[in-house]
Structure formats: C-alpha cells, structure tokens
Amino acid sequence: MTAATAARLDRIVDGLVASFLGSNGIAAVSKKVSLGAAPEAHDTLIRAYLLEKLAEVSTRTQCRVEIERQGPLLSVRVTLEPAATTTATPTKPEPAAAPREPVTIPTSAGPFEYTPPIDLHRDTFSAQEASSRLSRTGQSTSRTIAHERRKESKLLALKVANGFRFPTFQFDPRGGIHPLAERANVRLGAFTDPWGTLSWWFEDNDILDDMSPAAALAAGTLDEQLLDAALDDLTAGM
C-alpha cells in the first residue's frame, strides 16, 4: 500500500471521527470512496489499516469496513455507529431504488459483471438523441456528431447491446456537452475506459464533501478547480 493511499485513508478516518464526535456519538456516519485500480492483495492491508485506526476512537463505537470491487477498481465504505442502542429518533427508511441490470464488460483480465450506477436506458440518450442535442439547430437526424465526440473522449458513451448509450448527466441544459463534463471525460479517457469513467462520476468523493462528481455537477457546486483537484486526487491514489 502506497503512502498516498495511506494518506487518503487517514483523511477518511479523520472526517468520520469528526462527524461522529460532532453528533455526540449517537448517529451513525458512513463514507464511501473510490481508490481506483489496486491489486487484490491490497484489500486485506486496507481493511486492517482502517480497523486499527478506527479502534482508537472509542470502545463504545462499532466500526465496519466494506470493500467492493468492480473488476480492477476498488472502493471502500467505512462506517462508525454507536455500539449500543440509543434513544435517538429512528429515521424513515428511503424507498429502495429499482434494481439495475448488470452488464458484462470485457477486460484484459477477462470478462466481469458490473452493475451500473444509472439505468442504461432511462438515464441515457441514443446516438441520434445525443446528436440532436449537440447540433446547432437541435434537430439533427444524424448520429455522426455524438460519435465524433465519443471518439475524442469528450462525450462518455456506453456500449449496450449493439449500440451506444450516452448518459444524460453530461449534457448542458442550455445545449451541448457541459464544459466540466467534457474536461473530465477527456482526462479520464472516456473513449478507452468508458465504464471506469462512469464509475468515477458516480462515486462519492471526499474532495467534493462526499458528493459524487455527477451530483455536484447537477447541483451547480462543481467548478474547474474542484474538478481538477478531484481528478488529481484519483491519480495520486493509484
């Protein structure tokens, strides 16, 4: 495990502890962060490192570390919660989201199943729909524009069945591709790694106060400086 990864894990622990203590130890807090591509041997090291750090918080605290892999990509969710039942008012559970269908993605290490964070039909445009939103008139019947931007990594496109689907979050409501989405897609190499790019967009990010980049983009809180910091942090963690 690299020093950069250890530093990121320390920041996760520090942020969780501050939030937990701020609630006087009566509210559970959780954080999920993507560490990018990492060897499977790191799983045990990361889990042990986090549990050791968290053990110093309090004997009345329950700590959980969950490691999730999507192919070579590694994500970690860390949770702190009271060890005993408290009198805190229970929160109303959120309705469960509709299940999404996994897709099989070919990689150099062989195929693996990946469950996308979006609905590949409801939350995406077809190539023709995407091209219409990129054309000057907004009425293009050609698929060419979208595919040109896809090949330039400016527009994220996902291979679904025999065609491509273009996630809607990256389009500017005023027309065209959102400049920040285009900037990130190019840096992430969306053409060569579309599924990894999609995963980054929807992972909670500590640089963005635990919002995903897609959520921050939609909320209008993402700017060029924050975007570059989040992308630089991703590179440092690999």
N, C-alpha and C positions, 0 to 999 in steps of 0.2 A: 504494500500500500504506500503510495507516494505521500510526501509531505503536504502537497497541495490538497490531496483528498482528506488527509487528517485535519487540515485547517478548515475545510468545508464542514467536516463532521463536528468539529469544535463549535463552529458558528451555529449549527443546527441545535446542539445541546444548549448553548448559551441562550439562544432565543426561546427555546421551550421552557427552560428553567425560569427565565424572567416572566414569561406569560403565566406559568403555573403558580409561581410565588405571588404574582400580582392578583391572582384570584383567591389568595389565602389558602391555596391547596385544596379547594373544594370543586374545581372544574377541570375536566379532562382537556388536555391540549394535544394537538397532533400536527405533524408536519411531514409532507412527502416531498422528496427532492430527487431529481434525476442526476446520477453521477456519470452518465454517458456510457461509452463502451468500456468494459472492465472484465478481466479474466474471472472465471467462476471461482478460482481459488481465493479471490478477494472477499467472497461472501462471508466466510467464517471469520476472517480478520475484521471486517467491518462490523459484524454483529458483536463480536467480543469487545471491540474497542468502544462501541457505543454503550453497551451494557455496563462496562467498567466505569465509564464517565458518568453515566446516569445513576449508578449505585451510590455516588457521593451526595445525591440530592437530599434524600430523606428516607428513613426506614419506613415511613408511612406512605410511601409513594410506590405505585406499581408501574413498572416500565415495560414497554413492549417494542420490539424491533422487528419489522416485517420487511423482508427483501423480496423484490419482484423482478423477474427477468422477462424481457421481450426480445428473444434472440440474444444478441450481444449486449443489449442495452440494460443497464442495471438501475433500479430505483429503490429508494429506501424510505419507509414510513416509520417514524418514531412517535410513540405515544406515551404521555405521562398522565396518570389518573390516580385519584385517591385509592388507597388500598382498602379502606373500609367504606361501607355505605354511609352516605351523608344525608342530611335533610334538605338538600338543595332541590328546588322545584324541577321535576323532570321536564325535559323539552319534548315537544311534539315531534315524532319522527317524520322525516321528509318522505314523501311518496317515492317508492322505488322507480328508478328510470327503466324504460323499456330495454330489455336485453338486446345487445348488438351482436350481429353475426361475426364470428372470427373469420379471418382470411388467411390463406396460406401464402407465405412470402418466400421466394427462393433467395438463398444467400450462398456465399462461398462455403459456408459450413454445412449447407443442406437446408431443406425447407423447414420453416417453423410457423406455428399458428400465432396470429397476433389479433387481438380484439381492439379495433379502432376506437378512439375516444369520441367519434362522431358517427352519425348514421350516414352511410356511404351513398344514400340516395336522397334522403330528406335534407341533409346539410351540405349538399354539393350541387353544382351545375353540370350539365352536359357540356361537351366541347362547343356545341352550337350556341347554347345559352351564354357560356363564358365569352365567346367571341362577340356576341351581341353587346355585352356589357363593356367590351374593350373597344368597340368600333366608335367612330366619331358620331354616327347617326343613332347608334343604339339599336339598329335594326339589321345587323349583318346576318346573312343566312349561311355564311361560310364558317368552317371550323378552323381555318388556317391561322387566324390571329392568336387564338388560345394556344395552339400547338407550337407556334413560333416562340411565344413567351415561355412555354413549358420547357422547350429545348434550351432556352437561355437561363434556366433556373429562376426566372423572375416570377413564375407562377407555379405553385405547387399543384401537381396533378397525380392522381392515384389510379393505377391500373385495376379496373374492376371488370371481370368477365372479359369481353372482347373490346372494351373501350376504356376511356379515361373519364374520371370524375374530378371536378375542380372545387375544393372546399370553399364555401361561400364567405367565410370569415375574412379572407384575404382581399376581398373586393371593397373598394371605397364606395360608400353610398352615393357619392357625387359623380361616380364614374371612374372606370379604370381600376388598376391594381392600387391598393393602398401603398403609398411610398415606403412605409415602415415594413409592411409585409414583403414587398419586393426586396428591400435591403436585407432582411433576414433570410429570405429564401435563397438569395444568391450566396450569402456567406455560408449557409448550411449545405449548399449543393443539392438543392431540391430535385434537380433532374436525375442525379445519380443515386440519391438516397431519399426518395420521397417519403417512405414510411418513418424513417428516423426523423425527418423534418417535421412530419405531422406529430410525432410523439413529443418533440421538443415544444411545439406550440401549445400543447395541452397539459404539460407537466407543471405542477406548482413550482414557483421559482422564488427562492429566498431573496434574490435581488429585487424582486417585484412585490415584496411584502406578502409572499406566499400566494400570489395570484399567478395564474398561468399567463404566458405571453398573449394568447388569444383573448383571454378575458380582459387583460389590461388594454389591449388594442381596442376592444369593443367599448370599454369604459372611458376611453379617451385619456387614460393616465400614462400610456406608453409614449415616450419620446425617443429621439435618436440616441441621446446619451444613455438612458436606461437600457435601451435595446442593445447597444454595443457592450455595455457592462455585463448584461446577462449572457451574451454570446461569448464574450471573453472569459467569463466565469466557467462556462461549459467547456471551453478549450483547456482551461487550466486544470479542470477536474479529471481530464482523461489521462 
